[in-house]
Amino acid sequence: MYPVLWIIGWLGDEYRVRTRQDAFHSLTAAIHPPLIFLLTPVEAICLSTLSLVCAQVRRKLSPHIVLCNAILRTLGIGVPALVLAFLRSSVGNLDTHRVLFNADNLKLLLGSSTGTLVVGSISTLYSVEIMALIVIVLALYFLVDGLVTAAFLSKLTTTSLRTALWDYVRAAPLPETTKCITGVIAALVYVINPVFALCAILPVIMAHAMTSRIFRMESQTIEAVTAMADAIDYRDPYTAQHSVRVAEMVNRLARRLNLSSQDVDEMTLAARVHDLGKIGIANEILLKDGKLTAEEMAVMRAHPEIGVSILQKYDSFEATLPMVMHHHERYDGRGYPRGISGNEIPMGARLIAVVDAYDAMTSDRPYRKGMRPLIAVQRIAEATGTQFDPAVAATFVAMMYEELAAKGEHVPNIGGSLGYEPELIAAGAEDKVRYLFPTNKP
């Protein structure tokens, strides 16, 4: 039995599906609970840890990473397995065997009063003690796995433990619970006949393969749409790679704000396609050197809605729609297309607004050279509370000052300009706006 379970555990660690968030879905949730129920705590820990080490050594991971993951696996399997052993010792009729899932306990679970494994009455189908132990162990398995995973991720990144744990809770329930339940069923069938357990394992493998295909199709869709967004930027040589730069900076800013990894990914994706709607703007307007007329400005300001009308056809971009729609709103309510203000504006749109303005100011245009980064950062600071969300803008300013200082540039102290409410004077097209800010508050 041990070689079979070891090979299954190894395959579970090997067969992984990469998601859009660079996380992985594996078969371990369908394999670990059966190990806990079919083996003693020591056996379950040794087999599952050995499977992990073999898989990670084959992938040529560094020894300290392998050791760290082995420790996490030991905790994830060991805690629920030891708790199960302790609880079994307090239930007399379940402590006569070395493991929970055995022929006698299976008879009790199935309500058989004979020596054969025959399903009995419905009232005895669910033995209260065994079912309670199964539920407790599965809940504990998820809890411990979530805690150790979140702690490890928060240690590697700037994400807080609370945020990392929330990411796990949001991502895990449906697929992981399904795998766990299937794994428990497979373990029960394994007690009857190990060969029959394959009937429960095959659906898990097929579902995992389908998950891989779904993620691959989602990735291809995102790549196609973002390529289209890049093509829009390249229509104007002065805005080439604009969306790529904005997305990279939004990603850093979102992490600096300690947002969840899912929020970071959604905001980064929204930034990559925030100007997609400009595909519907004629070159005569989009590439015009001079000041736009009122009619032309109205056409230009329609690009967020055009972008949303394109993106809403793709499920992968559902979360980005509010951010794309409102990335030109202002904190004081004088933006477009809806004129909403403050916290009514989606958080992602508030981040994109700041970074989009910074990139526009520091990029060359036909009618002006791009500002020096320090000057552009100061302009962002001076528009805090009027054009930009105060918390987002202040965090952006602090982040940029640190990055510029690391490059050897002298940066001023962050001071009173964060309280400025300057008059903003717009001239030219929306993407060619030149904001003039007073240097001193009157």
N, C-alpha and C positions, 0 to 999 in steps of 0.2 A: 504493500500500500504506500509506503513512504516514497519510493522512487516515482510512482505515478503522481502523487500529490506534489512532489518537488518539481517534476517536469511541468505540470499544470501551472504551478506558481511562477516558474521561470517564464513560461510563455505569456502569462498575465502581465509580467513586468516588461517583457519585450514588445508586446503588441500594443503600441500606443498610437493615439490620434492627436495630432497637433491642431489646436483651435486657433481662431483669428487672434486671440489675446496671447498667443505664444504659451498657452498652458497645454496640458496633456490630459486626455481621457484614456484610461487604461482599464484592464479587466480585473484589477486587484479587488475591487469592491464585491465582485462575484466569487472571489477565491478565498479571501481572508476569513469571512464568517464561517464557511465550512471547515476551515482549518481549526478554528476556535472550538467548534462544536464536535468535531471528529477526533481531535487529538488532545493530549494534555497540554497545559500552558507551556512547558519546556519544549515539547515537540513542535507546537505551533510556532513559537518564537524562532526556533532553530531553522525549521523548514522555510518559513517566509523570509527570514533574514538572509539565508543562504541563496534563495532564489533571487532576491534583490541584488546581492553582491555579484552573483554570476552574470546577471544581465548588465550591470553597470561596469564591471570589469571588461566585458566584451565590447562595450561602447567606449572603452578606454578613457573613462573619467578619472580625474585625479584622485589619489588615495584619500585625501582629507574629505573630499566630497562623498566618496563611497562610505567612509567611516561615519560621517555625519548622517547620511541617509539611513545607514544601518541602525544607528542609535534611534532615529525617529521611527523606523519600522518596529524596532523592539518595543518602544513605548506604545505605538499604535496597536500592536497585537497583544503585547503582554498585559496591559492594564485591563482590557475587557476579559481576557482569558483568565487572569487571576481572580477578578471579581466573580466570574462565573464559577470558578472552583470554590470560592468562599461561599457563595449563595447555595450551591449544590450541597455543601456540607451541612447546611441548616435545614435541608429538606430530606427527611429520612429515606423515602422511597426512591429518591433520585441519586443517592450517594452510594449505591451498591456497585456501581461500575466506575471505571477510571475516566470515562468520557460521557458527555451528555447524550450524544446520538449513538445509540446502540440498539440491538434488536429488542431487548425488553422494554426500553423506554419508548421505542417506536410502537410497540404493541399498546402501551398505555396511551400514547398520543392518538393512535388510530382506534382505540376503544375495543381492542380484541380481548376476549376472555379465554381464547383458546391458544394453542401453541403455534398457530399459523398467523401470518400477517394478513388478516382480513379486516377490512374497514367495518367498524361497528356502527352503532347508532349515532345520529347527529349530536346528541347531547354529550357523548363522550369523545367526539372527534377532536375537540380542543381541550386537552388537559390543561387546567388552569396553571399548574406549576410550570410545566414545560413551556407553554406559550408565554407566560410572564417572563421566564428566563430568556427566551429568544428575543423578545421585545427589548428587555433591559440591555442585553449584550449588544444588539444592533445599535440602539441609541447611544450607548457608551462608546462603541466603535467609531461612530460618526463624530461624537463630541471630542474624543481624544485625537482622532485623525485631523479634525479641523483645527484644534488648538495647536498641535505640534506643527502642522503645515503653516498656519498663520504666523506662529512664532518664528519659524525658519525664514519665511518670506519677509517679515518685517525686519529681521536682522540683516538680510541681504540688501534690502532697499530702504528708502526713507519712509515707507508706508507704516503707519501706526498698527499696533496689534489689533486694535478694534476694527480698523478699516480692512485689514487683511482677512480677519475672521468673517466680516460681513461679506466680502467677496466670495469666500468659500461657501457660506450659507446660501448665497443667492445662486451659485453655480451648481451646487452639488445635489439638491434634493431629488429631482425627478430621475435623471439618469442613474445616479448612484443608488438610490433606493430600489429602483427596478433591478439593477444588477444584484444587490444584496438579497432581495426576495428570491430571485432565480437561483442564486447560489445556495440559499437555505433549502430550497426544494431539491436541488441537485444533491445536496448532502444527505437528505432524507432518503432519496432514491438510492444513493450509493450504499446505504446500510442494507437495503434489500438485495441489490445486485450492482456492483460497480459498473458493469457494462451499460446498464440502463441509464446511468447518470449522464452518458453522452447525449441522450435525448434532451436533457435540460441544458447542457452546455452549448449545443449547436445553435439554439436560438440567440444566446448571448453573443456568440461569435458573429452570427449573421447581422444582428442589430449593431454590433460594433463596426462591422464593415460598412453598413449603410450610413452610420454616423460619419465615418471617414469620407465617404463619397459626398455627403451633404456639406461638410466643412470645406471640401475641395471645391465644390461648385460655388459655395459662398465666396471663397477666396478669389476664384476666377471672376466672379461678378464684380467684386470690389475693385480688382485690378483693372478691369475693363472701364468702369465708370471713372476711376481716378485718372486713368490714361486720357480719357476724354476731357477731364478737368484740366489736365496739364496742357492739352492741345489748345484750350481756350487761352491759357496764360501765354502760350507761344505765339498767339496772333499778334501780340504787341511785344517786340523785343525788349521793351523796358520792364515788362512784368513777367518775363520768363522765370520759371521756378518760384514765383511768388507764393503759390499755394503750398508748395513743399516747404518753403522756409517758415511760413505761418504755422503749418502743422507741427513742425519740429519744435518751434518755440511754445506753442500751445501745450504740447506734451510736457515740456519742462515746467511750464507755469502751473499746469494742473497737478503735477507731482509735488511741486513746491507748496501748493495749497492743501496737500495731504488728502486729495480726493481718492476714491476707490479706483482700483485698476480698471474696472469696467467703465467708470465715468471717464477716466483718462483716455481709454481707447475710443470711446464714442466721441469725445470732444476732438481728439486728434483726427478721426475720420471725417468729422464735420468740417474741420478746418481744411482738410485736403480738397473738399468739394464745395467750399462755401461760395465760390464764384462761378460755379457750373452754369448758373442761369445766364451768364453773359454770352452763352452760345446763341441766345435769341436776340442779341443786340447787334445791330448792323455796324459794319466797320466804319461807316461815315460818322457814327456817334462814338463808338468805342475808341477809335484811334484819332479822334479829332484833336488837333493841337490847341485850338483856341477855346474860349469859354463856351460852354453849352448854353443853348437857349432854354427857356422854361419848358418847352415841349420836349426837347432832347433830354433834359434832366429828368422829366417824368418817365421817359422811356428807360433811361438808365436805372432809375430807382425801382423798376419792375423786375430786375434780375433776381432778387431773392425768391420771389414768387414763382418765376420761371424755373429756377433751380429746384424748388420743392415739387413742382408739377412733374419734373423728370424723375427725381429721386423717389417719389412715393410709389413708383412702379416696382421698386425693388425692396423686398422685405429686409435685406441686410442694412438698409439705410433708414429704417423706420425711426430709430432713436435720434438720428441726426436732423430730422425735418424741422423741429422747433428752433434748433441752433442756426441752421441755414436761413430760415425765414427771418430771424430777428437779429442777425449779426450786425445790422446797421441801426439798431435802436440805440437811443441815448439814455443814460441814467436819469436825466432830467425830463425825459418824455418828449424831446424835440426831434427824435429820430424817425425812421421809417422802416417798414411799410405801415405799421399799426400805431405808432406813437405811444407805445407802452413805456413804463418807467420803472425804476427801482427793481425790486425783487420779482416783478412781473416778467422781467426779461429772463429767459433761461440762463442758467449759470454758464453753460458752454458758449452761448452767444456773447456773454459779457467778456469772457476770456478772448474769444476771437476778435471782438471789437478793439480791444487794447492792442493785441499783437498785429492785427491787420493795419491799424493806424501807424504803428511803429515801423513796420516794413515799408509802407507807402512813403513815409517821411524820409527813410534812409535810402530809398531807391532813386536812381536818376530818372528824370523825366525830360521830354524834349524842351521844356520851357524852364527847367531848373536842374541844378545838381542836387543829389541826395544830401540830406543833413548829416552831420557827424552824429554817431550814435549817442554821445553824451547830450547833445542838444535835443535830439528826438526824445530821449528819456525824460529830460526836463519838461518838454512840452506835454508828455503824458502826465507827469506829476501835476502840472498846472491845470490840467483839465479834469483832475480828480473831483468827483462829486457833481460835475456838470455833464460831461460827455461820458465819463467812465465810472464804473462801480468803485467806490473808495477802497474797499478791501482788496479787490483784484488789482487795481492800479498800483496801490502801495506795495503789494507783493511783487508785482512786475518790476517796479522801479528798484526795489531792494535786490531782486534777482539780477537785473541787468547791471546795477552798480557793482555787485560782487563779480560778475563775469568780466566786466570791463577792467576792474581793478586787478583781476587775475592775469589779464593781458598786459599789465603794466601801465594802464592809463590812470591819470590822476582824476579822482571823482570827488565831487563836493559832498558835504554832509547832507542827509535828507532832512529838509527843514520845513519852513513855513509854506513853501510852494504847494504842499499837499492840501492846503486849505484854500487855495485860490479858486476864484470863480470868474475866469477870464471870458471876454467876449470872443467868440469864434467867428472868423470871417472866412467864408468859403468862396473860392473862385475856381471855375473850370468844372470839368467832369467829376463825377463822384469818385472815381478811382484816381483822379488827378487833383484832388482838393489840396489846397495849400492853406493850412490854418496859421493864422498870425496871432501869437500870444503876447500879451504884455510881459515885460521882464520884471516889473514891479507892481505890486498891488497898490492902487490909489488909496 
